[in-house]
Amino acid sequence: MSVWAELKSNLRKIILMEDRIARLSDALDSLTDQALDHEKRLIRIETMIEMAQQNMPARGKLE
């Protein structure tokens, strides 16, 4: 294989890798947003449970 053909092949591979990296970066940003959304939802659910437990009347011990 000539030097120019090898150079052309390697440049093509680099360009394809850059495209894949850009797509992976976009996917990672999307996953990060989803994880943050889930975290916020979980915090709200935990808060609701804690508030409900505080508002429950204290139960006496059964003998």
HTML snippet that shows the backbone in 3Dmol.js (N, CA, C, O; Angstrom):
<script src="https://3Dmol.org/build/3Dmol-min.js"></script>
<div id="view" style="width:600px;height:400px;position:relative"></div>
<script>
const pdb = `
ATOM      1  N   MET A   1       0.861  -1.165   0.000  1.00  0.00           N
ATOM      2  CA  MET A   1       0.000   0.000   0.000  1.00  0.00           C
ATOM      3  C   MET A   1       0.913   1.235   0.000  1.00  0.00           C
ATOM      4  O   MET A   1       1.900   1.306   0.731  1.00  0.00           O
ATOM      5  N   SER A   2       0.554   2.170  -0.821  1.00  0.00           N
ATOM      6  CA  SER A   2       1.375   3.374  -0.889  1.00  0.00           C
ATOM      7  C   SER A   2       1.167   4.243   0.345  1.00  0.00           C
ATOM      8  O   SER A   2       0.194   4.084   1.081  1.00  0.00           O
ATOM      9  N   VAL A   3       2.081   5.144   0.550  1.00  0.00           N
ATOM     10  CA  VAL A   3       2.020   6.033   1.704  1.00  0.00           C
ATOM     11  C   VAL A   3       0.757   6.881   1.631  1.00  0.00           C
ATOM     12  O   VAL A   3       0.095   7.095   2.647  1.00  0.00           O
ATOM     13  N   TRP A   4       0.420   7.363   0.446  1.00  0.00           N
ATOM     14  CA  TRP A   4      -0.756   8.229   0.292  1.00  0.00           C
ATOM     15  C   TRP A   4      -2.050   7.464   0.552  1.00  0.00           C
ATOM     16  O   TRP A   4      -2.969   7.999   1.173  1.00  0.00           O
ATOM     17  N   ALA A   5      -2.129   6.252   0.097  1.00  0.00           N
ATOM     18  CA  ALA A   5      -3.325   5.434   0.321  1.00  0.00           C
ATOM     19  C   ALA A   5      -3.474   5.129   1.815  1.00  0.00           C
ATOM     20  O   ALA A   5      -4.580   5.156   2.353  1.00  0.00           O
ATOM     21  N   GLU A   6      -2.358   4.843   2.473  1.00  0.00           N
ATOM     22  CA  GLU A   6      -2.389   4.573   3.904  1.00  0.00           C
ATOM     23  C   GLU A   6      -2.790   5.832   4.689  1.00  0.00           C
ATOM     24  O   GLU A   6      -3.569   5.768   5.640  1.00  0.00           O
ATOM     25  N   LEU A   7      -2.238   6.976   4.265  1.00  0.00           N
ATOM     26  CA  LEU A   7      -2.585   8.247   4.901  1.00  0.00           C
ATOM     27  C   LEU A   7      -4.074   8.548   4.733  1.00  0.00           C
ATOM     28  O   LEU A   7      -4.744   8.963   5.678  1.00  0.00           O
ATOM     29  N   LYS A   8      -4.583   8.334   3.515  1.00  0.00           N
ATOM     30  CA  LYS A   8      -6.000   8.562   3.236  1.00  0.00           C
ATOM     31  C   LYS A   8      -6.868   7.642   4.103  1.00  0.00           C
ATOM     32  O   LYS A   8      -7.883   8.077   4.646  1.00  0.00           O
ATOM     33  N   SER A   9      -6.476   6.395   4.230  1.00  0.00           N
ATOM     34  CA  SER A   9      -7.228   5.438   5.037  1.00  0.00           C
ATOM     35  C   SER A   9      -7.235   5.850   6.507  1.00  0.00           C
ATOM     36  O   SER A   9      -8.273   5.790   7.166  1.00  0.00           O
ATOM     37  N   ASN A  10      -6.091   6.262   7.015  1.00  0.00           N
ATOM     38  CA  ASN A  10      -6.008   6.668   8.413  1.00  0.00           C
ATOM     39  C   ASN A  10      -6.788   7.946   8.680  1.00  0.00           C
ATOM     40  O   ASN A  10      -7.420   8.072   9.729  1.00  0.00           O
ATOM     41  N   LEU A  11      -6.755   8.891   7.758  1.00  0.00           N
ATOM     42  CA  LEU A  11      -7.540  10.112   7.915  1.00  0.00           C
ATOM     43  C   LEU A  11      -9.034   9.805   7.934  1.00  0.00           C
ATOM     44  O   LEU A  11      -9.787  10.399   8.706  1.00  0.00           O
ATOM     45  N   ARG A  12      -9.453   8.886   7.092  1.00  0.00           N
ATOM     46  CA  ARG A  12     -10.865   8.473   7.069  1.00  0.00           C
ATOM     47  C   ARG A  12     -11.261   7.868   8.417  1.00  0.00           C
ATOM     48  O   ARG A  12     -12.339   8.150   8.941  1.00  0.00           O
ATOM     49  N   LYS A  13     -10.387   7.041   8.963  1.00  0.00           N
ATOM     50  CA  LYS A  13     -10.671   6.435  10.268  1.00  0.00           C
ATOM     51  C   LYS A  13     -10.774   7.499  11.351  1.00  0.00           C
ATOM     52  O   LYS A  13     -11.631   7.402  12.230  1.00  0.00           O
ATOM     53  N   ILE A  14      -9.925   8.502  11.304  1.00  0.00           N
ATOM     54  CA  ILE A  14      -9.954   9.578  12.296  1.00  0.00           C
ATOM     55  C   ILE A  14     -11.256  10.357  12.194  1.00  0.00           C
ATOM     56  O   ILE A  14     -11.871  10.685  13.209  1.00  0.00           O
ATOM     57  N   ILE A  15     -11.674  10.653  10.970  1.00  0.00           N
ATOM     58  CA  ILE A  15     -12.924  11.386  10.775  1.00  0.00           C
ATOM     59  C   ILE A  15     -14.107  10.578  11.294  1.00  0.00           C
ATOM     60  O   ILE A  15     -15.003  11.131  11.932  1.00  0.00           O
ATOM     61  N   LEU A  16     -14.117   9.283  11.029  1.00  0.00           N
ATOM     62  CA  LEU A  16     -15.196   8.428  11.529  1.00  0.00           C
ATOM     63  C   LEU A  16     -15.182   8.364  13.048  1.00  0.00           C
ATOM     64  O   LEU A  16     -16.243   8.371  13.671  1.00  0.00           O
ATOM     65  N   MET A  17     -13.998   8.302  13.661  1.00  0.00           N
ATOM     66  CA  MET A  17     -13.909   8.282  15.120  1.00  0.00           C
ATOM     67  C   MET A  17     -14.429   9.588  15.713  1.00  0.00           C
ATOM     68  O   MET A  17     -15.116   9.579  16.734  1.00  0.00           O
ATOM     69  N   GLU A  18     -14.103  10.701  15.080  1.00  0.00           N
ATOM     70  CA  GLU A  18     -14.591  11.992  15.572  1.00  0.00           C
ATOM     71  C   GLU A  18     -16.115  12.035  15.551  1.00  0.00           C
ATOM     72  O   GLU A  18     -16.738  12.543  16.483  1.00  0.00           O
ATOM     73  N   ASP A  19     -16.710  11.507  14.496  1.00  0.00           N
ATOM     74  CA  ASP A  19     -18.173  11.472  14.397  1.00  0.00           C
ATOM     75  C   ASP A  19     -18.762  10.596  15.493  1.00  0.00           C
ATOM     76  O   ASP A  19     -19.747  10.966  16.132  1.00  0.00           O
ATOM     77  N   ARG A  20     -18.163   9.448  15.703  1.00  0.00           N
ATOM     78  CA  ARG A  20     -18.662   8.542  16.751  1.00  0.00           C
ATOM     79  C   ARG A  20     -18.516   9.163  18.136  1.00  0.00           C
ATOM     80  O   ARG A  20     -19.404   9.033  18.979  1.00  0.00           O
ATOM     81  N   ILE A  21     -17.405   9.832  18.366  1.00  0.00           N
ATOM     82  CA  ILE A  21     -17.188  10.486  19.657  1.00  0.00           C
ATOM     83  C   ILE A  21     -18.224  11.583  19.871  1.00  0.00           C
ATOM     84  O   ILE A  21     -18.745  11.737  20.976  1.00  0.00           O
ATOM     85  N   ALA A  22     -18.522  12.342  18.829  1.00  0.00           N
ATOM     86  CA  ALA A  22     -19.527  13.401  18.946  1.00  0.00           C
ATOM     87  C   ALA A  22     -20.896  12.810  19.269  1.00  0.00           C
ATOM     88  O   ALA A  22     -21.625  13.354  20.098  1.00  0.00           O
ATOM     89  N   ARG A  23     -21.249  11.701  18.620  1.00  0.00           N
ATOM     90  CA  ARG A  23     -22.535  11.057  18.908  1.00  0.00           C
ATOM     91  C   ARG A  23     -22.566  10.499  20.328  1.00  0.00           C
ATOM     92  O   ARG A  23     -23.585  10.599  21.012  1.00  0.00           O
ATOM     93  N   LEU A  24     -21.457   9.913  20.775  1.00  0.00           N
ATOM     94  CA  LEU A  24     -21.386   9.405  22.145  1.00  0.00           C
ATOM     95  C   LEU A  24     -21.508  10.541  23.157  1.00  0.00           C
ATOM     96  O   LEU A  24     -22.137  10.383  24.203  1.00  0.00           O
ATOM     97  N   SER A  25     -20.912  11.668  22.846  1.00  0.00           N
ATOM     98  CA  SER A  25     -21.003  12.828  23.733  1.00  0.00           C
ATOM     99  C   SER A  25     -22.448  13.304  23.857  1.00  0.00           C
ATOM    100  O   SER A  25     -22.912  13.627  24.951  1.00  0.00           O
ATOM    101  N   ASP A  26     -23.153  13.346  22.733  1.00  0.00           N
ATOM    102  CA  ASP A  26     -24.566  13.740  22.758  1.00  0.00           C
ATOM    103  C   ASP A  26     -25.400  12.747  23.562  1.00  0.00           C
ATOM    104  O   ASP A  26     -26.274  13.142  24.334  1.00  0.00           O
ATOM    105  N   ALA A  27     -25.126  11.459  23.376  1.00  0.00           N
ATOM    106  CA  ALA A  27     -25.859  10.428  24.110  1.00  0.00           C
ATOM    107  C   ALA A  27     -25.576  10.540  25.612  1.00  0.00           C
ATOM    108  O   ALA A  27     -26.479  10.364  26.429  1.00  0.00           O
ATOM    109  N   LEU A  28     -24.335  10.829  25.969  1.00  0.00           N
ATOM    110  CA  LEU A  28     -23.970  10.982  27.373  1.00  0.00           C
ATOM    111  C   LEU A  28     -24.680  12.179  27.992  1.00  0.00           C
ATOM    112  O   LEU A  28     -25.139  12.109  29.131  1.00  0.00           O
ATOM    113  N   ASP A  29     -24.771  13.275  27.247  1.00  0.00           N
ATOM    114  CA  ASP A  29     -25.497  14.448  27.738  1.00  0.00           C
ATOM    115  C   ASP A  29     -26.959  14.105  28.000  1.00  0.00           C
ATOM    116  O   ASP A  29     -27.529  14.522  29.009  1.00  0.00           O
ATOM    117  N   SER A  30     -27.560  13.352  27.096  1.00  0.00           N
ATOM    118  CA  SER A  30     -28.957  12.947  27.260  1.00  0.00           C
ATOM    119  C   SER A  30     -29.123  12.050  28.484  1.00  0.00           C
ATOM    120  O   SER A  30     -30.064  12.226  29.258  1.00  0.00           O
ATOM    121  N   LEU A  31     -28.220  11.096  28.661  1.00  0.00           N
ATOM    122  CA  LEU A  31     -28.294  10.198  29.815  1.00  0.00           C
ATOM    123  C   LEU A  31     -28.083  10.960  31.120  1.00  0.00           C
ATOM    124  O   LEU A  31     -28.714  10.652  32.131  1.00  0.00           O
ATOM    125  N   THR A  32     -27.205  11.942  31.100  1.00  0.00           N
ATOM    126  CA  THR A  32     -26.975  12.756  32.288  1.00  0.00           C
ATOM    127  C   THR A  32     -28.239  13.511  32.667  1.00  0.00           C
ATOM    128  O   THR A  32     -28.605  13.572  33.841  1.00  0.00           O
ATOM    129  N   ASP A  33     -28.910  14.092  31.664  1.00  0.00           N
ATOM    130  CA  ASP A  33     -30.163  14.802  31.928  1.00  0.00           C
ATOM    131  C   ASP A  33     -31.216  13.857  32.503  1.00  0.00           C
ATOM    132  O   ASP A  33     -31.942  14.222  33.427  1.00  0.00           O
ATOM    133  N   GLN A  34     -31.298  12.651  31.960  1.00  0.00           N
ATOM    134  CA  GLN A  34     -32.273  11.681  32.453  1.00  0.00           C
ATOM    135  C   GLN A  34     -31.953  11.276  33.893  1.00  0.00           C
ATOM    136  O   GLN A  34     -32.858  11.153  34.719  1.00  0.00           O
ATOM    137  N   ALA A  35     -30.677  11.071  34.193  1.00  0.00           N
ATOM    138  CA  ALA A  35     -30.285  10.683  35.553  1.00  0.00           C
ATOM    139  C   ALA A  35     -30.626  11.793  36.547  1.00  0.00           C
ATOM    140  O   ALA A  35     -31.099  11.514  37.649  1.00  0.00           O
ATOM    141  N   LEU A  36     -30.393  13.036  36.169  1.00  0.00           N
ATOM    142  CA  LEU A  36     -30.724  14.155  37.046  1.00  0.00           C
ATOM    143  C   LEU A  36     -32.230  14.247  37.262  1.00  0.00           C
ATOM    144  O   LEU A  36     -32.684  14.541  38.368  1.00  0.00           O
ATOM    145  N   ASP A  37     -33.001  13.999  36.214  1.00  0.00           N
ATOM    146  CA  ASP A  37     -34.459  14.017  36.337  1.00  0.00           C
ATOM    147  C   ASP A  37     -34.926  12.919  37.288  1.00  0.00           C
ATOM    148  O   ASP A  37     -35.793  13.153  38.130  1.00  0.00           O
ATOM    149  N   HIS A  38     -34.358  11.730  37.157  1.00  0.00           N
ATOM    150  CA  HIS A  38     -34.724  10.623  38.048  1.00  0.00           C
ATOM    151  C   HIS A  38     -34.339  10.938  39.492  1.00  0.00           C
ATOM    152  O   HIS A  38     -35.074  10.609  40.423  1.00  0.00           O
ATOM    153  N   GLU A  39     -33.190  11.575  39.671  1.00  0.00           N
ATOM    154  CA  GLU A  39     -32.762  11.927  41.021  1.00  0.00           C
ATOM    155  C   GLU A  39     -33.750  12.911  41.654  1.00  0.00           C
ATOM    156  O   GLU A  39     -34.121  12.763  42.818  1.00  0.00           O
ATOM    157  N   LYS A  40     -34.172  13.914  40.882  1.00  0.00           N
ATOM    158  CA  LYS A  40     -35.137  14.886  41.397  1.00  0.00           C
ATOM    159  C   LYS A  40     -36.455  14.202  41.763  1.00  0.00           C
ATOM    160  O   LYS A  40     -37.048  14.509  42.797  1.00  0.00           O
ATOM    161  N   ARG A  41     -36.912  13.284  40.922  1.00  0.00           N
ATOM    162  CA  ARG A  41     -38.156  12.574  41.195  1.00  0.00           C
ATOM    163  C   ARG A  41     -38.032  11.727  42.460  1.00  0.00           C
ATOM    164  O   ARG A  41     -38.947  11.689  43.282  1.00  0.00           O
ATOM    165  N   LEU A  42     -36.904  11.055  42.607  1.00  0.00           N
ATOM    166  CA  LEU A  42     -36.683  10.219  43.785  1.00  0.00           C
ATOM    167  C   LEU A  42     -36.676  11.064  45.053  1.00  0.00           C
ATOM    168  O   LEU A  42     -37.230  10.651  46.072  1.00  0.00           O
ATOM    169  N   ILE A  43     -36.065  12.223  45.006  1.00  0.00           N
ATOM    170  CA  ILE A  43     -36.045  13.111  46.168  1.00  0.00           C
ATOM    171  C   ILE A  43     -37.469  13.535  46.525  1.00  0.00           C
ATOM    172  O   ILE A  43     -37.825  13.580  47.702  1.00  0.00           O
ATOM    173  N   ARG A  44     -38.288  13.848  45.511  1.00  0.00           N
ATOM    174  CA  ARG A  44     -39.676  14.232  45.789  1.00  0.00           C
ATOM    175  C   ARG A  44     -40.451  13.083  46.429  1.00  0.00           C
ATOM    176  O   ARG A  44     -41.227  13.297  47.360  1.00  0.00           O
ATOM    177  N   ILE A  45     -40.244  11.874  45.933  1.00  0.00           N
ATOM    178  CA  ILE A  45     -40.935  10.713  46.496  1.00  0.00           C
ATOM    179  C   ILE A  45     -40.496  10.480  47.939  1.00  0.00           C
ATOM    180  O   ILE A  45     -41.331  10.240  48.811  1.00  0.00           O
ATOM    181  N   GLU A  46     -39.193  10.549  48.194  1.00  0.00           N
ATOM    182  CA  GLU A  46     -38.700  10.370  49.558  1.00  0.00           C
ATOM    183  C   GLU A  46     -39.278  11.431  50.492  1.00  0.00           C
ATOM    184  O   GLU A  46     -39.635  11.134  51.632  1.00  0.00           O
ATOM    185  N   THR A  47     -39.368  12.664  50.007  1.00  0.00           N
ATOM    186  CA  THR A  47     -39.927  13.741  50.826  1.00  0.00           C
ATOM    187  C   THR A  47     -41.395  13.478  51.128  1.00  0.00           C
ATOM    188  O   THR A  47     -41.842  13.687  52.256  1.00  0.00           O
ATOM    189  N   MET A  48     -42.144  13.024  50.140  1.00  0.00           N
ATOM    190  CA  MET A  48     -43.562  12.717  50.358  1.00  0.00           C
ATOM    191  C   MET A  48     -43.710  11.614  51.403  1.00  0.00           C
ATOM    192  O   MET A  48     -44.585  11.697  52.264  1.00  0.00           O
ATOM    193  N   ILE A  49     -42.877  10.595  51.340  1.00  0.00           N
ATOM    194  CA  ILE A  49     -42.952   9.487  52.296  1.00  0.00           C
ATOM    195  C   ILE A  49     -42.624   9.988  53.700  1.00  0.00           C
ATOM    196  O   ILE A  49     -43.311   9.643  54.662  1.00  0.00           O
ATOM    197  N   GLU A  50     -41.577  10.800  53.816  1.00  0.00           N
ATOM    198  CA  GLU A  50     -41.203  11.328  55.126  1.00  0.00           C
ATOM    199  C   GLU A  50     -42.310  12.207  55.699  1.00  0.00           C
ATOM    200  O   GLU A  50     -42.591  12.140  56.896  1.00  0.00           O
ATOM    201  N   MET A  51     -42.937  13.023  54.869  1.00  0.00           N
ATOM    202  CA  MET A  51     -44.023  13.888  55.346  1.00  0.00           C
ATOM    203  C   MET A  51     -45.222  13.049  55.783  1.00  0.00           C
ATOM    204  O   MET A  51     -45.871  13.357  56.783  1.00  0.00           O
ATOM    205  N   ALA A  52     -45.511  11.997  55.037  1.00  0.00           N
ATOM    206  CA  ALA A  52     -46.630  11.133  55.389  1.00  0.00           C
ATOM    207  C   ALA A  52     -46.351  10.421  56.713  1.00  0.00           C
ATOM    208  O   ALA A  52     -47.258  10.262  57.530  1.00  0.00           O
ATOM    209  N   GLN A  53     -45.115   9.994  56.933  1.00  0.00           N
ATOM    210  CA  GLN A  53     -44.767   9.322  58.184  1.00  0.00           C
ATOM    211  C   GLN A  53     -44.860  10.284  59.365  1.00  0.00           C
ATOM    212  O   GLN A  53     -45.245   9.878  60.461  1.00  0.00           O
ATOM    213  N   GLN A  54     -44.518  11.534  59.158  1.00  0.00           N
ATOM    214  CA  GLN A  54     -44.596  12.511  60.239  1.00  0.00           C
ATOM    215  C   GLN A  54     -46.047  12.837  60.589  1.00  0.00           C
ATOM    216  O   GLN A  54     -46.350  13.143  61.741  1.00  0.00           O
ATOM    217  N   ASN A  55     -46.931  12.774  59.619  1.00  0.00           N
ATOM    218  CA  ASN A  55     -48.330  13.117  59.844  1.00  0.00           C
ATOM    219  C   ASN A  55     -49.154  11.951  60.373  1.00  0.00           C
ATOM    220  O   ASN A  55     -50.311  12.133  60.751  1.00  0.00           O
ATOM    221  N   MET A  56     -48.569  10.752  60.405  1.00  0.00           N
ATOM    222  CA  MET A  56     -49.299   9.604  60.912  1.00  0.00           C
ATOM    223  C   MET A  56     -49.354   9.677  62.423  1.00  0.00           C
ATOM    224  O   MET A  56     -48.364  10.033  63.063  1.00  0.00           O
ATOM    225  N   PRO A  57     -50.504   9.343  63.005  1.00  0.00           N
ATOM    226  CA  PRO A  57     -50.582   9.329  64.467  1.00  0.00           C
ATOM    227  C   PRO A  57     -49.681   8.232  65.028  1.00  0.00           C
ATOM    228  O   PRO A  57     -49.524   7.163  64.438  1.00  0.00           O
ATOM    229  N   ALA A  58     -49.095   8.534  66.188  1.00  0.00           N
ATOM    230  CA  ALA A  58     -48.218   7.539  66.811  1.00  0.00           C
ATOM    231  C   ALA A  58     -49.063   6.372  67.282  1.00  0.00           C
ATOM    232  O   ALA A  58     -50.099   6.585  67.911  1.00  0.00           O
ATOM    233  N   ARG A  59     -48.663   5.178  67.004  1.00  0.00           N
ATOM    234  CA  ARG A  59     -49.409   3.977  67.389  1.00  0.00           C
ATOM    235  C   ARG A  59     -48.863   3.477  68.715  1.00  0.00           C
ATOM    236  O   ARG A  59     -47.652   3.438  68.932  1.00  0.00           O
ATOM    237  N   GLY A  60     -49.753   3.106  69.573  1.00  0.00           N
ATOM    238  CA  GLY A  60     -49.351   2.509  70.852  1.00  0.00           C
ATOM    239  C   GLY A  60     -48.866   1.097  70.650  1.00  0.00           C
ATOM    240  O   GLY A  60     -49.203   0.448  69.660  1.00  0.00           O
ATOM    241  N   LYS A  61     -48.085   0.629  71.574  1.00  0.00           N
ATOM    242  CA  LYS A  61     -47.596  -0.742  71.477  1.00  0.00           C
ATOM    243  C   LYS A  61     -48.718  -1.709  71.821  1.00  0.00           C
ATOM    244  O   LYS A  61     -49.475  -1.491  72.767  1.00  0.00           O
ATOM    245  N   LEU A  62     -48.816  -2.757  71.059  1.00  0.00           N
ATOM    246  CA  LEU A  62     -49.802  -3.773  71.330  1.00  0.00           C
ATOM    247  C   LEU A  62     -49.269  -4.708  72.397  1.00  0.00           C
ATOM    248  O   LEU A  62     -48.116  -5.134  72.346  1.00  0.00           O
ATOM    249  N   GLU A  63     -50.119  -5.023  73.364  1.00  0.00           N
ATOM    250  CA  GLU A  63     -49.685  -5.899  74.451  1.00  0.00           C
ATOM    251  C   GLU A  63     -50.323  -7.228  74.340  1.00  0.00           C
ATOM    252  O   GLU A  63     -50.077  -8.102  75.171  1.00  0.00           O
TER     253      GLU A  63
END
`;
const viewer = $3Dmol.createViewer("view");
viewer.addModel(pdb, "pdb");
viewer.setStyle({}, {cartoon: {color: "spectrum"}});
viewer.zoomTo();
viewer.render();
</script>
